[in-house]
């Protein structure tokens, strides 16, 4: 059984940067917390904890020291509150997410009604909405658009890990309903490359394995894209989840991984898949 890894897979620049900033903070301060999980990868978060970086769900859980803003970004009011509390703030917001924040604020300032294409409960989207003044319409699909839009002057911002197809679907639906439409394509390039590579690989293999946090939006999106073209797709966080029965009669297995998945986890899953193939042989 042959294992093929997607051309683009695994940690992106924004995740690498966030992990580096958190580790640097831990080396310089005895009390370091991230505000929520730094990235959506439980194993990486536990590794940080072993180095002295704890997770707090709110500022009220942090008595002092350093707070690291997660890669997904936050409401700017939270950063102000942390500074007012006397905490040292390390902003690990992904630069691509920062660009989405900037677009949302600019659209709002220019008088556009903002539509965010993304997951309403996702921390990244919550941060984008805060930069839009808290009044944005949040949807994942075109059929979720309200019957009555707030105005006929609409600006669109998209969660960085959404697919280009999803954004195009929403824009196409909006065009006949508005007099002015401005679109900020804030999907990050790493997301686009990983999605394209995963979809292309899934077309050519018998089984596809997607590696990454089950709570990771970008990893779930990769699995969704692969399932559109391949019926045998499995999403795992760790090698321990890999099952031999998945690879019955499989000659070629594809592997991809979300942008928040460290290389060590990818290598572990690949080794587990290869071991299944060796056992069958």
C-alpha positions in Angstrom: 0.0 0.0 0.0 1.4 3.3 -1.1 1.0 6.5 1.0 1.0 9.9 -0.8 1.1 13.2 1.1 -0.6 16.3 -0.4 1.8 18.9 -1.9 0.6 21.4 0.7 -0.3 20.1 4.2 0.3 21.0 7.8 1.2 24.0 9.8 1.1 27.4 8.1 3.0 30.6 8.9 0.4 32.0 11.2 0.4 28.9 13.4 4.2 28.7 13.4 4.3 32.3 14.4 1.7 31.9 17.2 3.5 28.9 18.7 6.9 30.7 18.5 5.5 33.8 20.3 3.9 31.6 23.0 7.1 29.7 23.6 9.1 32.9 23.7 6.7 34.4 26.2 7.1 31.3 28.4 10.9 31.7 28.4 10.6 35.3 29.6 7.8 35.1 32.1 6.7 32.7 34.9 3.0 33.3 34.4 1.8 32.9 30.8 -1.7 32.2 29.7 -3.4 32.0 26.3 -6.9 33.5 26.1 -8.6 30.3 24.8 -6.6 27.6 23.0 -3.8 29.2 21.1 -4.7 27.1 18.0 -7.3 24.4 17.4 -5.0 21.4 18.0 -5.4 19.8 21.4 -2.1 18.0 21.3 -0.2 21.2 20.5 -2.0 23.0 23.3 -1.1 20.3 25.8 2.6 20.5 24.6 2.5 24.2 25.4 1.0 23.5 28.8 4.0 21.3 29.5 6.2 24.3 28.9 4.3 26.5 31.3 1.7 28.1 29.0 -1.8 27.6 30.5 -5.1 28.2 28.9 -7.6 30.7 30.4 -11.1 31.1 29.1 -11.4 34.7 30.3 -9.3 37.6 31.7 -10.8 37.0 35.1 -8.9 33.7 35.3 -5.5 35.6 34.9 -4.1 37.2 38.0 -1.0 38.6 36.4 1.9 38.0 34.0 1.5 37.6 30.3 -1.5 36.9 28.2 -1.1 35.6 24.6 -3.9 36.5 22.2 -4.8 33.4 20.2 -4.1 33.1 16.5 -7.8 33.5 15.8 -7.8 37.1 17.2 -10.2 38.8 19.6 -12.4 41.8 20.1 -10.0 44.8 20.4 -11.9 45.7 23.7 -10.4 42.5 25.2 -6.9 43.6 24.5 -7.6 47.0 26.0 -9.1 45.3 29.1 -6.0 43.2 29.5 -3.7 46.2 29.3 -5.9 48.0 31.8 -5.5 45.0 34.1 -1.8 45.4 34.0 -1.1 42.3 31.9 1.6 42.1 29.4 0.0 41.3 26.0 1.5 39.3 23.3 -0.6 39.4 20.2 -0.3 36.2 18.2 -3.2 37.0 15.9 -2.5 35.5 12.5 -1.6 38.3 10.0 -4.3 37.0 7.6 -6.9 37.2 10.4 -5.6 40.7 11.1 -6.3 41.6 7.5 -9.9 40.4 7.8 -10.2 42.6 10.9 -9.0 45.6 9.0 -11.3 45.0 6.1 -14.3 44.6 8.4 -13.5 47.9 10.2 -12.9 49.7 6.9 -16.2 48.5 5.4 -18.1 49.6 8.4 -16.5 53.0 8.5 -17.3 53.4 4.8 -21.0 52.8 5.5 -21.4 49.3 4.2 -23.6 46.7 5.9 -21.2 43.8 6.5 -21.8 40.2 5.7 -19.3 37.7 7.2 -19.0 34.3 5.5 -18.0 32.0 8.3 -19.0 30.0 11.4 -20.9 32.2 13.9 -19.5 30.4 16.9 -15.9 30.4 15.7 -13.6 32.7 17.7 -12.1 34.1 14.5 -15.6 35.2 13.3 -16.4 36.6 16.6 -13.3 38.8 16.3 -14.2 39.9 12.8 -17.7 40.8 13.9 -16.3 42.9 16.7 -14.2 44.9 14.3 -17.3 45.4 12.1 -19.0 47.0 15.1 -20.9 44.0 16.2 -23.7 44.3 13.7 -22.6 42.1 10.9 -24.7 39.4 9.3 -23.0 36.0 9.7 -23.7 33.2 7.3 -22.0 30.0 6.0 -24.1 29.5 2.9 -26.0 31.7 0.4 -29.4 30.2 1.5 -28.8 31.6 5.0 -28.9 35.2 3.8 -31.8 37.1 5.4 -34.9 37.8 3.3 -34.3 41.5 4.0 -30.7 42.8 4.0 -29.8 45.7 6.3 -29.1 47.9 3.2 -28.4 47.7 -0.5 -24.8 48.7 0.1 -23.1 45.5 1.3 -19.5 44.6 2.0 -18.4 41.0 2.4 -15.6 39.6 4.5 -14.8 35.9 4.8 -13.3 33.7 7.5 -9.8 32.9 6.5 -10.3 29.2 6.4 -13.5 29.2 4.2 -13.4 27.9 0.7 -13.4 30.0 -2.4 -16.4 28.1 -3.7 -18.4 29.1 -0.6 -17.5 32.8 -1.0 -18.4 32.7 -4.7 -21.7 31.2 -3.9 -22.6 34.0 -1.4 -21.3 36.8 -3.7 -23.4 35.4 -6.6 -26.5 35.4 -4.5 -25.9 39.0 -3.3 -25.2 40.6 -6.6 -28.9 40.9 -7.8 -30.0 42.1 -4.4 -27.7 45.1 -3.9 -26.8 48.3 -5.7 -23.2 48.3 -4.4 -21.1 45.3 -3.4 -17.6 45.3 -2.1 -15.9 42.0 -1.5 -12.7 41.4 0.7 -11.4 38.0 -0.2 -9.7 37.3 3.1 -9.2 33.6 2.6 -5.5 33.1 3.3 -3.2 31.7 0.7 -2.2 28.8 2.9 -5.8 27.7 3.2 -6.3 27.9 -0.6 -3.2 25.9 -1.3 -4.1 23.2 1.2 -7.7 22.9 0.0 -6.7 22.7 -3.7 -4.0 20.1 -3.0 -6.3 18.0 -0.8 -9.1 18.0 -3.4 -6.7 17.1 -6.2 -5.1 14.3 -4.2 -8.5 12.9 -3.0 -9.5 12.4 -6.7 -6.5 10.0 -7.3 -6.4 7.8 -4.2 -8.5 5.0 -2.8 -8.6 6.3 0.7 -8.0 9.8 2.1 -6.8 10.5 5.7 -7.1 14.1 7.0 -5.0 14.9 10.1 -5.9 17.7 12.5 -7.9 18.8 15.5 -11.6 17.7 15.4 -12.3 21.3 16.6 -10.3 22.8 13.7 -12.4 24.7 11.2 -9.7 24.5 8.5 -9.1 20.8 9.0 -12.9 20.1 8.9 -13.1 22.0 5.7 -10.3 19.8 4.1 -12.3 16.7 5.1 -15.4 18.3 3.6 -13.6 19.0 0.3 -12.2 15.5 0.1 -15.6 14.0 0.7 -17.0 15.8 -2.3 -14.8 13.7 -4.6 -14.0 10.6 -2.5 -16.3 8.4 -0.4 -13.5 7.0 1.8 -12.3 9.9 3.9 -11.3 9.7 7.5 -10.5 12.7 9.8 -8.2 11.9 12.7 -6.3 13.8 15.3 -3.7 11.2 16.2 -2.2 7.9 15.0 -4.1 6.1 17.7 -7.4 6.8 15.8 -6.3 5.0 12.6 -8.1 1.8 11.9 -7.0 -1.1 9.7 -10.4 -1.8 8.2 -10.4 1.6 6.5 -7.8 0.4 4.0 -9.3 -2.8 2.8 -8.6 -3.3 -0.9 -6.8 0.1 -0.9 -3.6 0.4 -3.1 -3.0 4.1 -2.6 -3.8 6.2 0.5 -3.6 10.0 0.5 -2.8 12.1 3.5 -3.3 15.8 4.1 -3.4 17.9 7.3 -4.9 21.1 8.5 -2.9 24.3 8.9 -2.8 23.8 12.7 -1.4 20.3 12.6 2.3 20.0 13.6 4.6 17.8 11.5 5.1 15.3 14.3 1.4 14.4 14.3 1.4 14.0 10.5 4.4 11.7 10.6 2.8 9.6 13.3 -0.3 9.1 11.3 1.7 8.3 8.1 3.7 5.7 10.1 0.4 4.2 11.4 -1.1 3.9 7.9 2.1 2.4 6.5 2.1 -0.1 9.3 -1.4 -1.1 8.4 -0.3 -1.7 4.8 2.7 -3.7 5.9 0.5 -5.9 8.1 -1.9 -6.6 5.3 1.0 -7.5 3.0 
